[in-house]
């Protein structure tokens, strides 16, 4: 264990817990706990969305994917820059107007007021809860691996440490604590990204030297083959898979509750138009970081300066331990933890709201403000426990399945119901119900069939990339086959905004 790196990571954890205590006294109502009292400025909003969305993939999965697949990984990483802009333009303003007009605090609230159906609201809450716990489990596992490497402890101990920190500050301050910790975390991520990028390019002797060397030297972990296509536009990725990545990651974000629910929180509606710029710029830098580090590690392996990686996701940490100063490594290690924790706390708060507020409402139960606040804090703890049990009970492979299912659930079930519903007045509650059910069943079914090796989609098509257009078609067709809804005046105005 490197004491400098460990000390900086401990300092990071102390800071986020301190932020939790600081926000605790500011949380007085469910509005404060679930949507930060609609009090966020543009900069805070943009940075927290960036930090929440990119998660551990920025520092763990992305560089590993580039190390393994080459330039083709860009089709996975760069859509994040366009997807942020799409989310702001498609649902941003409408979500903010909706919460002001109806008092909505969650995605299920928005859906209820749009379709005037507790069944639709309940199904969205259920899809959100299932998807959130599933995706959270994959993030918790990644966090445990990182903390275990930093502190030289077991993976389960790393998971317990990370979950304890997140649960403490999320229980105290809810989404308000998650928001301000995300601003701090996003700043650490941005600084860490820049440092790693500069170090990587310096170590590799410049981008031109890195790509030329990769294209002309044998790859020791790939049968010593020389693969010039590694630095071509598709890398080692099937073009169909690459395009499906670009499609689902560019469009599917409008169905991600941890992203779209943030639009409730901005204070000034007029500043929403500047949001895409604030979120897109750091996302682009994040993509460049993933690309540069992954290629540099591949260059180092090909030239014999670094041993081939047993696990591609270790690319960043292996690079830091071997080629950077401990202080830099400490800052970037804190950035790795920040990336994962900033997503975990968002998922925990969303799941808590679905479990303790939205599902009871759909079942006809009513809670007053104090009860909602207490239930929300209890839900944070319960969600953390459920994610822990999922990791322990299912193991790495099972959690990987849950993570993939979580993203697919969001994209296939929530995107058409929310994004189309807030932009198309002809959408009906029957169309929404059909889309949610088809999305849940199709996404889970295909994931299970693939993992059991019974059936996989041809040409490497990403499951979510198939499920999303199917559920959109289901939503549109069923809506046209059922009577047009009678929308109240407020919803009409929001759709036309």
C-alpha positions as CSV (number, residue, x, y, z in Angstrom):
1,X,0.0,0.0,0.0
2,X,1.4,3.4,-1.0
3,X,0.8,5.7,2.0
4,X,0.7,8.9,0.0
5,X,-2.1,7.6,-2.3
6,X,-4.0,6.1,0.7
7,X,-3.7,9.3,2.7
8,X,-5.1,11.4,-0.2
9,X,-8.0,9.0,-0.6
10,X,-8.8,9.1,3.1
11,X,-8.7,12.9,2.9
12,X,-11.2,12.7,0.0
13,X,-13.6,10.5,2.1
14,X,-13.4,12.9,5.0
15,X,-14.3,15.8,2.8
16,X,-17.4,14.1,1.3
17,X,-18.6,13.1,4.7
18,X,-18.1,16.6,6.0
19,X,-20.2,17.9,3.1
20,X,-22.9,15.5,4.2
21,X,-22.9,17.0,7.7
22,X,-22.9,20.5,6.3
23,X,-26.0,19.8,4.1
24,X,-27.9,18.0,6.8
25,X,-29.2,21.2,8.4
26,X,-30.2,22.5,5.1
27,X,-32.6,19.6,4.4
28,X,-36.0,20.5,5.9
29,X,-38.5,19.2,3.3
30,X,-38.9,16.3,0.8
31,X,-38.1,19.0,-1.9
32,X,-34.7,19.6,-0.3
33,X,-34.0,15.9,0.1
34,X,-35.1,14.7,-3.4
35,X,-34.5,17.7,-5.7
36,X,-32.2,20.0,-3.7
37,X,-35.0,22.6,-3.2
38,X,-34.8,23.7,-6.9
39,X,-31.9,25.8,-5.8
40,X,-28.9,24.9,-8.1
41,X,-27.1,27.4,-10.3
42,X,-26.0,26.6,-13.8
43,X,-22.4,25.7,-13.1
44,X,-23.3,23.4,-10.2
45,X,-25.9,21.8,-12.3
46,X,-23.6,21.1,-15.3
47,X,-20.7,19.8,-13.2
48,X,-23.0,17.5,-11.1
49,X,-24.5,16.1,-14.3
50,X,-21.1,15.4,-15.7
51,X,-19.9,13.7,-12.5
52,X,-23.0,11.7,-12.1
53,X,-23.3,10.5,-15.7
54,X,-19.7,9.3,-16.5
55,X,-19.3,7.3,-13.3
56,X,-16.5,4.7,-13.0
57,X,-16.5,4.3,-16.7
58,X,-14.5,7.5,-17.1
59,X,-11.5,6.1,-15.1
60,X,-12.0,2.3,-15.2
61,X,-14.0,1.0,-18.1
62,X,-13.2,3.5,-20.9
63,X,-9.4,3.3,-20.8
64,X,-9.7,-0.5,-20.5
65,X,-11.9,-0.6,-23.5
66,X,-9.5,1.5,-25.6
67,X,-6.5,-0.7,-24.4
68,X,-8.4,-3.8,-25.6
69,X,-10.2,-2.6,-28.7
70,X,-8.3,0.4,-29.9
71,X,-9.9,3.4,-31.7
72,X,-13.2,1.6,-32.0
73,X,-13.8,2.4,-28.3
74,X,-14.3,6.0,-29.3
75,X,-17.7,5.0,-30.6
76,X,-18.5,4.2,-27.0
77,X,-17.0,7.2,-25.3
78,X,-17.6,10.2,-27.5
79,X,-21.5,9.9,-27.8
80,X,-21.6,11.2,-24.2
81,X,-20.8,14.7,-25.6
82,X,-23.8,14.7,-27.9
83,X,-26.1,12.9,-25.5
84,X,-25.7,15.6,-22.8
85,X,-26.9,18.2,-25.3
86,X,-29.8,16.0,-26.4
87,X,-30.9,15.6,-22.8
88,X,-30.9,19.3,-22.1
89,X,-32.8,20.1,-25.3
90,X,-35.3,17.3,-25.4
91,X,-36.4,17.1,-21.8
92,X,-34.5,19.7,-19.8
93,X,-36.9,22.7,-20.0
94,X,-40.0,20.5,-19.9
95,X,-38.9,18.7,-16.7
96,X,-38.2,22.0,-15.0
97,X,-41.5,23.5,-16.0
98,X,-43.3,20.3,-14.9
99,X,-41.9,20.4,-11.4
100,X,-42.9,24.1,-11.0
101,X,-46.4,23.5,-12.3
102,X,-47.2,20.2,-10.5
103,X,-44.7,19.9,-7.6
104,X,-43.2,16.8,-9.1
105,X,-40.1,15.5,-7.3
106,X,-39.4,12.3,-9.2
107,X,-39.6,10.7,-12.7
108,X,-42.7,8.8,-11.5
109,X,-44.3,12.1,-10.5
110,X,-43.7,13.5,-14.0
111,X,-45.2,10.4,-15.6
112,X,-48.2,10.5,-13.3
113,X,-49.0,14.1,-14.1
114,X,-48.5,13.5,-17.9
115,X,-50.6,10.4,-18.1
116,X,-52.9,10.8,-15.1
117,X,-52.4,7.1,-14.3
118,X,-51.1,5.6,-11.0
119,X,-50.4,2.4,-13.0
120,X,-48.0,4.1,-15.3
121,X,-46.4,5.9,-12.4
122,X,-46.1,2.7,-10.5
123,X,-44.5,0.8,-13.4
124,X,-42.0,3.6,-14.0
125,X,-41.2,3.6,-10.3
126,X,-40.7,-0.2,-10.4
127,X,-38.6,0.0,-13.5
128,X,-36.5,2.8,-11.9
129,X,-36.1,0.8,-8.7
130,X,-35.1,-2.4,-10.4
131,X,-32.8,-0.7,-12.9
132,X,-31.2,1.5,-10.2
133,X,-30.4,-1.4,-7.8
134,X,-29.1,-3.4,-10.7
135,X,-26.8,-0.7,-12.0
136,X,-25.8,0.4,-8.5
137,X,-24.6,-3.1,-7.8
138,X,-22.2,-2.9,-10.7
139,X,-20.9,0.4,-9.5
140,X,-20.5,-0.8,-6.0
141,X,-18.4,-3.8,-7.2
142,X,-16.1,-1.4,-9.2
143,X,-15.8,0.8,-6.2
144,X,-14.8,-2.2,-4.0
145,X,-12.1,-3.3,-6.5
146,X,-10.6,0.2,-6.6
147,X,-10.6,0.7,-2.8
148,X,-9.2,-2.8,-2.3
149,X,-6.3,-1.9,-4.6
150,X,-5.6,1.4,-2.9
151,X,-5.7,0.2,0.7
152,X,-4.5,-3.4,0.1
153,X,-7.7,-4.9,1.6
154,X,-10.1,-7.5,0.4
155,X,-12.7,-6.6,-2.2
156,X,-15.6,-7.1,0.2
157,X,-13.9,-4.8,2.7
158,X,-13.4,-2.2,0.0
159,X,-17.1,-2.4,-0.9
160,X,-18.1,-2.0,2.8
161,X,-15.8,1.0,3.2
162,X,-17.1,2.8,0.1
163,X,-20.8,2.0,0.8
164,X,-20.5,3.2,4.3
165,X,-19.1,6.6,3.2
166,X,-21.8,7.1,0.5
167,X,-24.6,5.9,2.8
168,X,-23.5,8.3,5.6
169,X,-23.5,11.5,3.5
170,X,-26.6,10.5,1.4
171,X,-28.6,9.7,4.5
172,X,-27.8,13.0,6.1
173,X,-28.3,15.3,3.1
174,X,-30.1,13.4,0.4
175,X,-29.7,14.6,-3.1
176,X,-28.5,18.0,-1.8
177,X,-25.5,16.2,-0.2
178,X,-25.1,14.2,-3.4
179,X,-25.1,17.4,-5.5
180,X,-22.5,19.3,-3.6
181,X,-20.3,16.2,-3.2
182,X,-20.7,15.7,-7.0
183,X,-19.4,19.3,-7.6
184,X,-16.3,18.4,-5.5
185,X,-16.1,15.0,-7.1
186,X,-16.5,16.4,-10.6
187,X,-13.7,18.9,-10.0
188,X,-11.4,16.1,-8.8
189,X,-12.3,14.1,-11.9
190,X,-11.6,17.0,-14.2
191,X,-8.2,17.7,-12.6
192,X,-7.4,14.0,-12.5
193,X,-8.3,13.6,-16.2
194,X,-6.1,16.5,-17.3
195,X,-3.1,15.2,-15.2
196,X,-3.4,11.7,-16.6
197,X,-3.8,12.9,-20.1
198,X,-0.6,15.0,-20.0
199,X,1.4,12.3,-18.2
200,X,0.2,9.7,-20.7
201,X,1.1,11.7,-23.8
202,X,4.5,12.6,-22.3
203,X,5.3,9.0,-21.5
204,X,4.3,7.8,-24.9
205,X,6.4,10.4,-26.7
206,X,3.4,12.1,-28.3
207,X,0.2,10.9,-30.0
208,X,1.8,10.4,-33.4
209,X,4.6,8.1,-31.9
210,X,2.0,6.2,-29.9
211,X,-0.3,5.3,-32.8
212,X,2.6,4.6,-35.3
213,X,4.2,2.3,-32.8
214,X,1.0,0.4,-32.0
215,X,0.3,-0.1,-35.8
216,X,3.7,-1.5,-36.5
217,X,4.6,-3.7,-33.4
218,X,3.4,-7.1,-32.3
219,X,0.8,-7.3,-29.5
220,X,2.1,-9.8,-26.9
221,X,-1.3,-10.5,-25.4
222,X,-2.9,-11.1,-28.9
223,X,-0.7,-13.8,-30.2
224,X,2.1,-11.4,-31.2
225,X,0.1,-10.2,-34.1
226,X,0.7,-6.9,-35.8
227,X,-2.8,-5.2,-36.1
228,X,-2.6,-1.8,-37.8
229,X,-6.4,-1.7,-37.8
230,X,-6.2,-1.2,-34.0
231,X,-5.6,2.6,-34.7
232,X,-8.1,2.7,-37.6
233,X,-11.6,4.2,-37.3
234,X,-13.2,0.9,-36.1
235,X,-10.3,-0.5,-34.1
236,X,-11.1,-4.1,-33.3
237,X,-14.8,-3.4,-32.9
238,X,-17.5,-4.8,-35.3
239,X,-18.8,-1.7,-37.1
240,X,-22.4,-2.8,-36.3
241,X,-21.6,-3.0,-32.6
242,X,-19.8,0.4,-32.8
243,X,-22.8,2.1,-34.4
244,X,-25.2,0.5,-31.9
245,X,-23.0,1.9,-29.1
246,X,-23.2,5.3,-30.6
247,X,-27.0,5.1,-31.1
248,X,-27.9,3.9,-27.6
249,X,-25.4,6.1,-25.7
250,X,-26.3,9.1,-27.7
251,X,-30.1,8.8,-27.4
252,X,-30.7,6.5,-24.4
253,X,-29.5,9.2,-22.0
254,X,-33.0,10.8,-22.1
255,X,-34.2,7.7,-20.2
256,X,-31.6,7.8,-17.5
257,X,-33.4,8.9,-14.3
258,X,-30.2,10.0,-12.5
259,X,-29.6,12.4,-15.4
260,X,-33.1,13.8,-16.3
261,X,-34.2,14.1,-12.7
262,X,-31.4,16.7,-12.3
263,X,-33.4,19.2,-14.4
264,X,-35.8,19.6,-11.5
265,X,-33.1,21.1,-9.5
266,X,-32.0,24.2,-11.5
267,X,-33.1,27.5,-10.0
268,X,-33.4,29.7,-13.1
269,X,-35.3,28.1,-16.1
270,X,-33.8,30.7,-18.5
271,X,-30.3,29.4,-17.9
272,X,-31.2,26.0,-19.2
273,X,-30.2,27.0,-22.7
274,X,-26.5,27.2,-21.6
275,X,-26.6,23.8,-19.9
276,X,-25.4,21.8,-22.9
277,X,-22.2,23.8,-23.1
278,X,-21.4,23.4,-19.4
279,X,-22.0,19.6,-19.5
280,X,-20.6,18.8,-23.0
281,X,-17.1,20.4,-22.5
282,X,-16.0,18.3,-19.6
283,X,-17.6,15.2,-21.3
284,X,-15.4,15.8,-24.3
285,X,-12.3,16.1,-22.1
286,X,-13.3,12.9,-20.4
287,X,-13.5,11.1,-23.7
288,X,-10.1,12.4,-24.7
289,X,-8.7,11.2,-21.4
290,X,-10.1,7.6,-21.9
291,X,-8.7,7.5,-25.4
292,X,-5.2,8.8,-24.5
293,X,-4.6,6.6,-21.5
294,X,-5.9,3.4,-23.1
295,X,-3.7,3.9,-26.2
296,X,-0.6,4.8,-24.1
297,X,-0.9,1.6,-22.0
298,X,-1.2,-0.4,-25.2
299,X,1.9,1.3,-26.5
300,X,3.8,0.5,-23.3
301,X,2.7,-3.2,-23.5
302,X,3.7,-3.5,-27.2
303,X,7.1,-2.0,-26.5
304,X,7.8,-4.2,-23.5
305,X,7.8,-1.3,-21.0
306,X,4.8,-2.7,-19.2
307,X,3.5,-6.3,-18.7
308,X,0.3,-7.2,-20.5
309,X,-2.7,-6.6,-18.3
310,X,-4.6,-9.6,-16.8
311,X,-7.7,-7.3,-16.6
312,X,-8.1,-4.5,-19.1
313,X,-9.9,-2.4,-16.5
314,X,-6.7,-2.1,-14.5
315,X,-5.2,0.1,-17.3
316,X,-5.4,3.4,-15.4
317,X,-4.2,2.1,-12.0
318,X,-1.4,0.1,-13.5
319,X,-0.2,3.1,-15.5
320,X,-0.3,5.4,-12.4
321,X,1.6,3.0,-10.2
322,X,4.4,2.6,-12.7
323,X,4.6,6.0,-14.5
324,X,3.5,8.8,-12.2
325,X,4.5,10.5,-9.0
326,X,2.6,9.3,-5.8
327,X,1.0,12.7,-5.3
328,X,-0.4,12.7,-8.9
329,X,-1.4,9.1,-8.4
330,X,-3.2,10.0,-5.2
331,X,-5.1,12.8,-6.9
332,X,-6.1,10.6,-9.7
333,X,-7.0,7.7,-7.4
334,X,-9.3,10.1,-5.6
335,X,-10.7,10.9,-9.0
336,X,-11.4,7.3,-9.6
337,X,-13.3,7.0,-6.3
338,X,-15.1,10.3,-7.1
339,X,-16.3,9.0,-10.5
340,X,-17.8,5.9,-8.9
341,X,-19.2,7.5,-5.8
342,X,-20.8,10.4,-7.6
343,X,-22.9,7.9,-9.6
344,X,-23.6,5.7,-6.6
345,X,-25.0,8.5,-4.5
346,X,-27.3,9.6,-7.3
347,X,-28.6,6.0,-7.8
348,X,-29.1,5.5,-4.1
349,X,-31.2,8.7,-3.8
350,X,-33.3,7.8,-6.9
351,X,-33.9,4.3,-5.7
352,X,-34.8,5.6,-2.3
353,X,-37.5,7.9,-3.8
354,X,-38.9,5.1,-5.9
355,X,-39.1,2.7,-3.0
356,X,-40.4,4.9,-0.3
357,X,-42.4,7.6,-2.2
358,X,-43.4,6.5,-5.7
359,X,-44.4,2.9,-5.2
360,X,-46.4,3.6,-2.0
361,X,-48.2,6.5,-3.9
362,X,-49.1,4.1,-6.8
363,X,-50.5,1.7,-4.2
364,X,-52.7,4.5,-2.8
365,X,-50.6,5.2,0.3
366,X,-50.2,8.9,1.3
367,X,-47.3,10.1,3.4
368,X,-46.9,13.6,4.9
369,X,-43.7,15.6,4.5
370,X,-42.1,14.4,7.7
371,X,-42.9,10.8,6.9
372,X,-41.5,11.2,3.3
373,X,-38.3,12.6,4.7
374,X,-37.9,9.8,7.2
375,X,-38.8,7.2,4.6
376,X,-36.3,8.7,2.2
377,X,-33.5,8.4,4.7
378,X,-34.5,4.8,5.5
379,X,-34.7,4.1,1.7
380,X,-31.1,5.2,1.3
381,X,-29.9,2.7,3.8
382,X,-32.1,-0.1,2.4
383,X,-30.9,0.5,-1.1
384,X,-27.3,0.3,0.0
385,X,-28.0,-3.0,1.8
386,X,-29.8,-4.4,-1.3
387,X,-26.9,-3.5,-3.6
388,X,-24.5,-5.1,-1.1
389,X,-26.5,-8.3,-1.0
390,X,-26.7,-8.4,-4.8
391,X,-22.9,-8.2,-5.1
392,X,-22.3,-10.9,-2.4
393,X,-25.1,-13.2,-3.7
394,X,-24.5,-12.9,-7.4
395,X,-20.8,-12.5,-7.7
396,X,-18.9,-10.6,-10.5
397,X,-20.6,-12.2,-13.5
398,X,-24.1,-11.8,-12.0
399,X,-23.4,-8.2,-11.2
400,X,-22.2,-7.6,-14.7
401,X,-25.5,-8.9,-16.0
402,X,-27.3,-6.6,-13.5
403,X,-25.3,-3.6,-14.7
404,X,-26.1,-4.3,-18.4
405,X,-29.8,-4.9,-17.5
406,X,-29.9,-1.6,-15.5
407,X,-28.9,0.5,-18.5
408,X,-31.1,-1.4,-20.8
409,X,-34.1,-1.0,-18.5
410,X,-33.6,2.8,-18.3
411,X,-33.1,3.2,-22.1
412,X,-35.9,0.9,-23.2
413,X,-38.6,1.5,-20.6
414,X,-38.2,5.1,-19.5
415,X,-36.9,6.9,-22.6
416,X,-40.0,6.6,-24.8
417,X,-42.5,7.1,-22.0
418,X,-40.8,10.3,-20.7
419,X,-39.1,11.8,-23.7
420,X,-42.0,11.2,-26.2
421,X,-44.6,11.8,-23.6
422,X,-43.3,15.3,-22.9
423,X,-43.0,16.2,-26.6
424,X,-46.0,14.4,-28.2
425,X,-49.5,15.1,-27.0
426,X,-50.9,12.0,-28.8
427,X,-49.1,9.6,-26.5
428,X,-51.5,7.6,-24.3
429,X,-51.2,5.8,-21.0
430,X,-51.8,2.5,-22.7
431,X,-48.9,3.2,-25.0
432,X,-46.7,4.0,-22.0
433,X,-47.8,0.8,-20.1
434,X,-47.1,-1.3,-23.2
435,X,-43.7,0.3,-23.8
436,X,-42.6,-0.1,-20.1
437,X,-43.6,-3.8,-20.0
438,X,-42.0,-4.7,-23.4
439,X,-38.9,-2.8,-22.4
440,X,-38.5,-4.7,-19.1
441,X,-39.2,-8.1,-20.5
442,X,-37.2,-7.7,-23.7
443,X,-34.2,-6.3,-22.0
444,X,-34.0,-8.8,-19.2
445,X,-34.9,-11.7,-21.5
446,X,-32.2,-11.0,-24.0
447,X,-29.6,-10.4,-21.3
448,X,-30.4,-13.8,-19.7
449,X,-30.4,-15.6,-23.0
450,X,-27.1,-14.1,-23.9
451,X,-25.4,-14.9,-20.6
452,X,-26.7,-18.5,-20.8
453,X,-25.4,-18.7,-24.4
454,X,-28.8,-19.7,-25.7
455,X,-29.2,-16.8,-28.0
456,X,-27.2,-13.7,-28.8
457,X,-28.0,-10.9,-31.2
458,X,-26.3,-11.1,-34.6
459,X,-23.3,-8.9,-35.6
460,X,-22.7,-7.9,-32.0
461,X,-25.7,-5.6,-31.8
462,X,-26.0,-4.0,-28.4
463,X,-29.1,-5.2,-26.7
464,X,-30.3,-1.8,-25.6
465,X,-29.8,-0.6,-29.2
466,X,-32.5,-3.1,-30.3
467,X,-34.8,-2.6,-27.3
468,X,-35.0,1.2,-27.5
469,X,-36.4,1.4,-31.1
470,X,-38.8,-1.5,-30.4
471,X,-40.3,0.2,-27.4
472,X,-40.6,3.5,-29.2
473,X,-42.6,1.7,-31.9
474,X,-44.7,0.0,-29.3
475,X,-45.4,3.3,-27.6
476,X,-46.4,5.0,-30.9
477,X,-48.4,2.1,-32.3
478,X,-50.4,1.4,-29.1
479,X,-51.0,5.2,-28.7
480,X,-52.5,5.4,-32.1
481,X,-54.7,2.4,-31.5
482,X,-56.1,3.9,-28.3
483,X,-58.2,7.0,-27.8
484,X,-56.4,10.3,-27.8
485,X,-55.8,11.6,-24.2
486,X,-57.5,14.7,-22.8
487,X,-54.6,16.7,-21.4
488,X,-55.0,19.4,-18.8
489,X,-54.0,22.9,-19.7
490,X,-50.7,22.8,-17.7
491,X,-49.5,19.7,-19.5
492,X,-50.5,21.1,-22.9
493,X,-48.4,24.2,-22.2
494,X,-45.4,22.2,-21.1
495,X,-45.6,20.0,-24.3
496,X,-45.7,23.1,-26.4
497,X,-42.9,24.9,-24.6
